[in-house]
Amino acid sequence: MKIPLLDLKAQYLTIKDEINQAITDVLDSSVYILGPQMKALEKEIAAFCGTEEAVAVANGTDALVLTLRAFGIGPGDEVITTPFTFFASAETIAQVGATPVFVDIDPVTLNMDLTQLEKKITSRTKAIIPVHIFGQMLDVERVMEIAARHDLKVIEDAAQAIGAEYKSKKAGSIGHAATFSFFPTKNLGAYGDAGMIVTNDKHLASELRMLRFHGCQVKYYHDKIGYNSRLDELQAAILRVKLRYLNGWNDSRREKAAVYDELLVQLPLTLPGRDPAGTPIYHLYVLRSDRRRELMEALKQADIACAIYYPVPLHLQKAFHDLGYKEGSFPITEKACTEALAIPCYPELSRTEQEEIVRVIEGVYRGK
C-alpha cells in the first residue's frame, strides 16, 4: 500500500471541475496580473482571518521581506524568532540587513518558549517573529504584551497555520501583521508559489502594495526601491476555489490527528503537543522518537512516505555561522531536530491507511 506524505492529486480530483473552470475564466479574461481575482482573494482572506487588510504577494518569503521592509527594519536592527522553523523565517531577517536572534522552543508545542523571550530583547531589537509551527498557534497576545513594553513590532509567521486559532482568534489576526505561504503543500496551497500579508494597519497595507510593485503607487512613478512580488490571477483564482473548502479540510486534518493520537498513545514516542487554548490545523503531524532512523526505514520499506522537520536547526545552519551559535545553544530545538518525524496526515487519508501506518510503527517497537 503506497501512501504519500500528502496527496495533492487526490485533493485536486475532489474539486477538479471548479478548479478547471476558474482557470478557464482567467484565460478567457486575458487579465493575468493585479486583476480582479487577486483583489477578490485579498478581501476573502482578510474576512477569513478577521483583519482589515490583506495584501497578496508572490510567495511567503516575500511576504516576510516586504513586511520587515515596510516596518523600516534593516541594518543594525535585531529581530527575534525561533531556530525551529523553515529557513525563510530567519533568512528574511538577514535579507533586509538585520540580525536574527533566536529563542529556544517549548518542549511540548515546539513553538517559541515565551518564558525566555523577554531576556533576548536588547536596545537593537525592533521586532519579534513568532512562528506557528506545524499549524499550532502560539499565544500571540502574550507576545504582544511583551512587545508593547519594549515598543516592538510583532509579525506572525503563519505560513503553516491558516485557519488555526488561539482562544478563538484566528492566526494572523493578533500581531501588527502576519504572513502566509500558499506553497502547494500548505493546507491552503496554490499550484505554484503564492503568499499573503494581513494587517489591521491601512498605512502598512498601502506601503506593502507599493513595495510589491517596484515601489510605485502610480505606474512608472517610483517612490522607493521596491520588489516585483505580485500574485498572478491564475493562482488567485485557484486559491479562491480552495479557500471555500479550507475549514472542512482543516476539520478533517484534526480528525486524522485524533485517530493517530488514539492509536499511538500506548507507544513510547512523543505525540504532537497541544496548547489547550489553541485549535491547531495539523499542517503536519509530527511525532518524536529516539528511534527515528528505525521508524523511517520501516516506513520506507512499507512504501509509506515520511519526512524530517527539521534536520538542522537554524542556529547551526552554515549560512548563520557568523552569528556565533554552537551546539548546545538551544538544547530543546537541537533535541527536536534529532527526533521529529512527520507522517501522512491529510484530508483524503483513509482510516485503513492510517491503521497501516500505525501497524508499521508498532512493528518497530514490538520487534516485528
BELFEN-V876743 format. One record per residue. N is the residue number from 0. OMEGA is omega in radians with two decimals (none if undefined). Layout:
# BELFEN-V876743
N/OMEGA ; N/OMEGA
This chain:
# BELFEN-V876743
0/-3.14 ; 1/-3.11 ; 2/3.13 ; 3/3.06 ; 4/3.09 ; 5/-3.10 ; 6/-3.10 ; 7/3.12 ; 8/3.11 ; 9/3.10 ; 10/-3.14 ; 11/-3.08 ; 12/3.13 ; 13/-3.10 ; 14/-3.00 ; 15/-3.07 ; 16/-3.14 ; 17/3.12 ; 18/-3.12 ; 19/3.12 ; 20/3.13 ; 21/3.12 ; 22/3.13 ; 23/-3.14 ; 24/3.10 ; 25/3.13 ; 26/3.11 ; 27/-3.10 ; 28/-3.08 ; 29/3.04 ; 30/-2.98 ; 31/-3.08 ; 32/3.10 ; 33/-3.09 ; 34/-3.04 ; 35/3.12 ; 36/3.12 ; 37/-3.12 ; 38/3.10 ; 39/3.12 ; 40/3.11 ; 41/3.14 ; 42/-3.10 ; 43/3.10 ; 44/3.10 ; 45/3.12 ; 46/-3.13 ; 47/-3.09 ; 48/-3.10 ; 49/3.11 ; 50/-3.14 ; 51/-3.02 ; 52/2.96 ; 53/-3.10 ; 54/-3.11 ; 55/3.13 ; 56/-2.97 ; 57/-3.12 ; 58/-3.10 ; 59/3.10 ; 60/3.07 ; 61/-3.14 ; 62/3.11 ; 63/-3.13 ; 64/-3.10 ; 65/3.14 ; 66/3.07 ; 67/3.10 ; 68/-3.10 ; 69/3.09 ; 70/3.08 ; 71/-3.11 ; 72/-3.06 ; 73/-3.08 ; 74/3.14 ; 75/-3.13 ; 76/3.03 ; 77/3.08 ; 78/-3.07 ; 79/3.07 ; 80/-3.10 ; 81/3.06 ; 82/-3.11 ; 83/-3.09 ; 84/3.04 ; 85/-3.00 ; 86/-3.04 ; 87/-3.10 ; 88/3.12 ; 89/3.13 ; 90/-3.09 ; 91/3.07 ; 92/3.12 ; 93/-3.12 ; 94/3.11 ; 95/3.07 ; 96/3.13 ; 97/-3.11 ; 98/3.04 ; 99/3.08 ; 100/-3.00 ; 101/3.04 ; 102/-3.13 ; 103/-3.00 ; 104/3.04 ; 105/-3.06 ; 106/-3.13 ; 107/-3.06 ; 108/-3.05 ; 109/2.98 ; 110/3.13 ; 111/3.09 ; 112/-3.03 ; 113/3.07 ; 114/-3.14 ; 115/-2.98 ; 116/-2.96 ; 117/-3.12 ; 118/3.12 ; 119/-3.12 ; 120/3.09 ; 121/3.11 ; 122/-3.14 ; 123/-3.11 ; 124/-3.13 ; 125/-3.08 ; 126/3.04 ; 127/3.05 ; 128/3.02 ; 129/-3.11 ; 130/3.07 ; 131/-2.94 ; 132/3.07 ; 133/3.12 ; 134/3.09 ; 135/-3.09 ; 136/2.99 ; 137/3.08 ; 138/-3.05 ; 139/3.10 ; 140/3.08 ; 141/3.07 ; 142/3.14 ; 143/3.10 ; 144/3.11 ; 145/-3.13 ; 146/-3.12 ; 147/3.14 ; 148/-3.06 ; 149/3.12 ; 150/-3.11 ; 151/3.03 ; 152/3.09 ; 153/3.12 ; 154/3.10 ; 155/2.97 ; 156/-3.08 ; 157/-3.08 ; 158/-3.09 ; 159/-2.87 ; 160/-3.12 ; 161/-3.11 ; 162/3.07 ; 163/-3.11 ; 164/3.00 ; 165/-3.04 ; 166/3.07 ; 167/3.07 ; 168/-3.05 ; 169/3.00 ; 170/-3.14 ; 171/-3.02 ; 172/-2.99 ; 173/-3.11 ; 174/3.06 ; 175/3.05 ; 176/3.09 ; 177/-3.11 ; 178/3.11 ; 179/2.97 ; 180/3.03 ; 181/3.01 ; 182/-3.00 ; 183/-3.09 ; 184/-3.13 ; 185/3.12 ; 186/2.95 ; 187/-3.02 ; 188/3.05 ; 189/3.04 ; 190/-3.11 ; 191/3.11 ; 192/3.09 ; 193/3.13 ; 194/-3.10 ; 195/3.02 ; 196/3.07 ; 197/-3.11 ; 198/3.00 ; 199/-3.09 ; 200/-3.09 ; 201/3.11 ; 202/3.11 ; 203/3.14 ; 204/3.12 ; 205/3.11 ; 206/3.14 ; 207/3.13 ; 208/3.08 ; 209/-3.11 ; 210/-3.09 ; 211/-3.07 ; 212/3.03 ; 213/3.07 ; 214/3.14 ; 215/3.03 ; 216/3.05 ; 217/-3.04 ; 218/3.13 ; 219/3.07 ; 220/-2.95 ; 221/-3.13 ; 222/-3.10 ; 223/2.95 ; 224/-3.07 ; 225/-3.07 ; 226/2.95 ; 227/-3.03 ; 228/-3.09 ; 229/3.07 ; 230/-3.07 ; 231/-3.04 ; 232/3.13 ; 233/3.12 ; 234/3.12 ; 235/-3.14 ; 236/3.10 ; 237/-3.13 ; 238/3.11 ; 239/3.07 ; 240/-3.04 ; 241/3.14 ; 242/-3.13 ; 243/-3.11 ; 244/-2.94 ; 245/-3.12 ; 246/3.11 ; 247/3.11 ; 248/3.12 ; 249/3.07 ; 250/-3.13 ; 251/3.09 ; 252/3.11 ; 253/3.10 ; 254/3.11 ; 255/3.13 ; 256/3.13 ; 257/3.09 ; 258/3.09 ; 259/-3.13 ; 260/-3.12 ; 261/-3.02 ; 262/-3.06 ; 263/-2.94 ; 264/-3.09 ; 265/-3.09 ; 266/-3.12 ; 267/3.03 ; 268/-3.11 ; 269/3.12 ; 270/-3.14 ; 271/-3.14 ; 272/3.13 ; 273/2.91 ; 274/-3.07 ; 275/3.11 ; 276/-3.07 ; 277/3.02 ; 278/-3.07 ; 279/3.12 ; 280/3.06 ; 281/2.96 ; 282/3.01 ; 283/2.99 ; 284/-3.01 ; 285/3.04 ; 286/3.13 ; 287/-3.10 ; 288/3.04 ; 289/3.06 ; 290/-3.06 ; 291/-3.10 ; 292/3.12 ; 293/3.12 ; 294/-3.13 ; 295/-3.13 ; 296/3.13 ; 297/3.13 ; 298/3.11 ; 299/3.13 ; 300/3.13 ; 301/3.14 ; 302/3.10 ; 303/-3.10 ; 304/3.02 ; 305/-3.10 ; 306/3.11 ; 307/3.02 ; 308/0.07 ; 309/-3.05 ; 310/-3.11 ; 311/3.11 ; 312/-3.02 ; 313/-3.08 ; 314/3.11 ; 315/3.07 ; 316/-3.13 ; 317/-3.10 ; 318/-3.13 ; 319/-3.12 ; 320/-3.07 ; 321/3.13 ; 322/3.02 ; 323/3.09 ; 324/3.13 ; 325/3.06 ; 326/-3.08 ; 327/-3.13 ; 328/-3.13 ; 329/-2.97 ; 330/-3.13 ; 331/3.08 ; 332/-3.09 ; 333/3.10 ; 334/3.13 ; 335/-3.12 ; 336/3.09 ; 337/-3.01 ; 338/-2.96 ; 339/-3.14 ; 340/3.11 ; 341/3.06 ; 342/-3.05 ; 343/3.09 ; 344/-3.12 ; 345/-2.99 ; 346/-3.04 ; 347/-3.14 ; 348/-3.10 ; 349/3.07 ; 350/3.13 ; 351/3.11 ; 352/3.11 ; 353/3.13 ; 354/3.09 ; 355/3.10 ; 356/3.14 ; 357/3.12 ; 358/3.14 ; 359/3.13 ; 360/3.10 ; 361/-3.12 ; 362/3.11 ; 363/-3.08 ; 364/-3.13 ; 365/3.03 ; 366/-3.13 ; 367/none
